[in-house]
């Protein structure tokens, strides 16, 4: 039903009562409903032209026809502008436009869901720019009506049924137009669906001057459908440029580290070679000394054997038994003391005369001194 609002109120319990009149005929229609269930009810005022959607009902007793309303849409440039400003203010107050809550795009976008009208200039321009970029982005196309009776329901259904884990971003685009043409993109349900999406949403509606509610809620706002494509390409190119810079830096750091380590390795090898050379020289010197000692060893052994033989002969010559064999004898007193002087024994004293092959026991008969050092003893064997 289409008409101009002549009466409008919402009861404390949420009941909606609206009266609209036919602008050309003297006819009125009562609209009723429950405010939380009537879409667009917050956007209308008395004097505004609207289109009302609902279920007709007839009260036969009074012969009164009415409409159980579930959606109202402002009509006309003035009404649409007023409704647009009302909704924009309300959603902004609720924080739907806040930059702090908007989701960032992935560093690299590899697959997107494109939502727009099939065969439209928005579709062809967007896809052409993406393909010509050569970056390799997969585009899954979801055709919808972007204006008209079924546009809102088709877009809502598509947004709500996209697989969350399959796409890096959602792109919602259409060409420009009047407020009446863009009414779907200025609806509260579309705005809340974009806000609730788990996938970052890019919206590009109309031309540079066009501003829709969907633009303000989107995570990324593009001024045109073509600009949406360029934004994605720029996003990916920034990542690739950053990756190139990172790879260059890694390569430079790696080259610097290799050069530094090679220098340190060269120094270490130089020191190791010095230490090894010193040790090898020490071992060579020790080996030369050992060889010299080994060369002298036979001569020193021969000298040692000669010395030992001389010592043996000397020891043998001083052996008392060897002296006795040469005709000498050893005289001991009866007490076992060696007699070295005639004065150390007395006449009649017993003595023992030790020869090389035995002993003779004798008694001293007499004794006399021949000179200072030597004396004579005459003894009789007993």
Buried (B, 14 or more C-beta within 10 A) or exposed (E): BEBBBEEBEBEEEEEBEBBBBEEEEEEEBBBBBBEEEBBBBBBBEEEBBBBBBBEEEEEEEEEEEBBBBBBBBBBBEEBBEBBBEBBBEBBBEEEBBEEEEBBEBEEBBEEBBBBBBEEBEBBEBBBEBBEEBEBEBEBEEBBBBBBEEEBBEBBBBBBEEBEEEEBBBBBBBBBBBEBBBBBBBBBBBBBBBBBEBEBBBBBBBBEEEBBBBBBBBBBBBBBBBBBBBBBBBEBBBEBEEEEEEEEEEEEEEEEEEEEEEEEEEEEEEEEEEEEEEEEEEEEEEEEEEEEEEEEEEEEEEEEEEEEEEEEEEEEEEEEEEEBBEEEEEBBBBEEEEEBEEBEEBEEEBBBBBBEBEEEBEBBBEEBEEEEEEEBEBEBEEE
